Amino acid sequence: MDTNVAYPQPGTDTTPGSAGAFSTTHWSVVLEAGAADSPGAAAALEQLCRTYWYPLYVFVRRKGHSPEDAQDLTQEFFARFLEKKYVALADQGRGKFRTFLVRSLEHFLINEWTRAHAAKRGGRQQVISWDEDEIEERYLAEGADEEAPDRLFEKRWALSLLEQVLSRLGQECSECGKTELFEALKVHLWGEPDGASYEQIAARLGLTEGAVKVAAHRMRQRYRELLRAEVASTVATEAEVDEELRYLVAVLRR
């Protein structure tokens, strides 16, 4: 098996060192457009929302709303958010997408829900697609700890971001014919591995242990590049990327 994986770059190159890369990140595109009628900004904002909707559902549930109400609230919030009623209020001095998103949701819950809830259940616009039973099962499976809604939102945000990065890396490996190698090594990409050792993986895949170590190094390096690119798509300036990465690590270590 060839372990010389040449990982392709994403369509929007936000990896370190790419010329002019940051001007094409999602949230910076949205902030630059503001309330203007910009198809590119609208598409970028919708993609961000579709990627990170689950942390907001968790936030609403932790605020004490029932599963049914939380689903209605989250859908109604995104319907309004994507109509750009809130984007024009974004403060470029505090440009992180996660911060703006959760603060906008808090505003919505306090000031908008009474009017929004006047419609019968099921009448809301379906903006983000999900399985209603599966989303609640996922929430309940996370346990009933006493973390505050804000802290739980940030933890889920961090985990969702890592899941997104892992999914992108898995897709790249699949395109290179390295799915089996990816599945074997993915537990070694973040934190302490609790899966098979390099020696065991090598024996199972018919490789030398050295080849597996080289493949793991390359995969870990590409994972870091994709993680940086993903973080870059949720902040407004390049200077915020390292700060956000440090914050991500701190959240996951709580």
N, C-alpha and C positions, 0 to 999 in steps of 0.2 A: 504494500500500500504506500503510495506517495504521500509524504507529509509536508512537502514543500508547498504550502497553501499560499497562493497569491490572492489575498482578500481584496475584492473590488471595493472601490470607494462608493459611498452613497451618492445619489443623484445630486443632492445639495451638499457640496463639500464644505464642512465646517471644521475639519481637522486642523490641528495646530500648523501654522506656517503656510497655509494656502492663501494665495493672494486675494485680497478683497473678500474673504470667505464670510466674515461676520455680517456684512450688509445683507446677506440672503437668509439669515436665520429667521425663524417663524415669528417670534414675539417682536423682534426689532422691526420687521416688515409691518406688523399690525400697528405698532406705536408710531412709525413714520407716517402711516396713512391716516391715523387718528379716526375721525368721524367721516372722512371723505369716502366717496363711493369707489372703493378700490377692490376689484375682483381678486387680486393677488392677496391682499390683506385679509379679505373675507375667507378665502380658502385656507390661509395659514392659521387663522383663528379657529376655524372649524376643526382643522386637523388636531390642534392642541387640545381642544375640548374633547374630541373623541378619544384621544389618547389618555387623558387624565380625569375622566368623569368619575371613576370609582371612588377616589379619595373624597370627593364632595358628597357622594351618597353616604359614605361612612360618617362624615361630619354631620349631616342632617339627622341620621339615625341616632348618633350620640347626643344630639340636642334633645332627644326624647320623642321624636316623631315615629309613628308606626311605620311598618314596611310600606304599606300602601300610600300613605301620605308622603313618605320620604321619596318614593319613586315619582309621584306627581310633582312634588316640589322641585326635584332635581331636573325633571324634564321641562317644567315651566321656566325654571331659572335659565337653562340653556337656550330655550326658545327666545327669551328676552335678550339674553346676553349676545346671542348671535345676530340679533337684529341691530346690533351696535348701539343700543340704548345706554350701555355702560362703558364701552371702549373709549368713548370720547373723554371720559373722566380719568383715564389712566395717567398717572403721574410719572413722567420720564425720569424724575429724580429717584423714584423707587420702582424700578422697572421690572422686578421679578414677576413672572407670570403667576406663579403659585400664590404670591402675596396678594396681588390684585384680584385673582379669581376668588379666593376665600373671603376677602373683605367685601367683594361685590355680593357674594352669596349671603353673608351676614346681613348686609343692607336689605337684600331681597326678603330674607326671612322675617326681619323686623317690620318692614314697611309695606311689603307687597303681597304677603301671603293671604291676608284676609280677603282682599279683592280677587286674587287668583283662585282661591278655594271656593268662590261662589259658584263656579261651574261644577257640574256633576263629575264624579270620578270617571276617568276614561275619556273625557272630552278634551284633555290637554293635547298639545301638539307633540307627536313622537319625533324627537330630535335625535337622541342617541338610542341606538338599538341595543337591547339587552334582554335576557331571559329573566322574567320577574321572579321566578322561584329560585333560579340559580344565584342571582345577585344577593338575595337574603341568606341563602345557605352559605355563601361565601363570607358574608358579614358575621354570621353566627359562629362560623368555624374559627374565627379569629379570637374568640374568647371574650369574656365579659369583664375585662380589667377596668380599672377606675380612671384611666387616662382621660384628661380633658379633651373636648372636641378638637381644639387647635392642635394639640400635640399628636392626637391620633391621625388627624388630617395630614400632618407633616410626615409622620411615619409611613402612612399609606402612599403619600406622594413619592417619597424616596423609593419605596419598594416597587411602585408602579413604573418609575423611571428605570430602575434596574431590570425589571421584567421586559420593558420595551427594548432596552439595549441588548439583552440576551436573545430576544426574539429576532432582532436585526442580525445579530452575529450568526444565529442558527440558520437564518435564511441565506446569508452569504456562504456559509459552509455547505449548505445543501446545493447551492448553485455550483460550487466547486467539487461536488461529489464527496464531501467530507462529513456527511451527517453522522455516521457511526462514530467517527473520531470526536466530533463535537459533543455527542451525547455522553461519551465516556469521560470527557475532560471538563465539561461545563461546571461541575462542582468545585473545580480547582481555580475558578476564575475570580471568586470573591470570598475573602475570609478563609477560615481553616477548612480544608477539604475533609469531608466525612465519608467519601466514597472509596472506590478501589484505588490502590496505590498505582504509581506509574508502572511498577513491575507487573502487577496483575493486569493492567490495561494492555501492556505490551504483549503479554502471553495470550490474552484473549483475541487481540487483533492481528497477531502474527508479525509484530514489529519488535525492534530492539528497544530496550528501555531508554537508551539515548535518543532515539528517534521520537519517542513519545514526549520526552522532556523538551526537545526542540519544538515540537508541535505545540505543546502547552505554553511555552514561552511566546511563540508567535501569536497564538490565540489570545493570550492574556494582554499582549501589546495591542492587538486590534480591538479588544474589548475596551481598553482604556481610551483609545481613540474615539470609538463610538460613544462611550459614556461622555466624554468631553463634548462631542458634537451634540448629543442629546441635551445636555445641560445648557449649551450655548443657545439652543432653540427656545429656551424658556426665560432668558434674561435679555436685558435691553442693550448692554454694552459688553465688549470683550473683557473689560476690566473686572466684570462681575463673575466671570466663569470660575476662576480659581476660588473665589470667596464662596460661591455656591457649592462647589465640589467639597470644600472643607466642611460646609454646613451639612451637606448630605451625609458625610461620614459621621459627623457628630450625632445626627438624628438617629442613624442606624445603631449607634453604640449606646443609646439611652437604655 
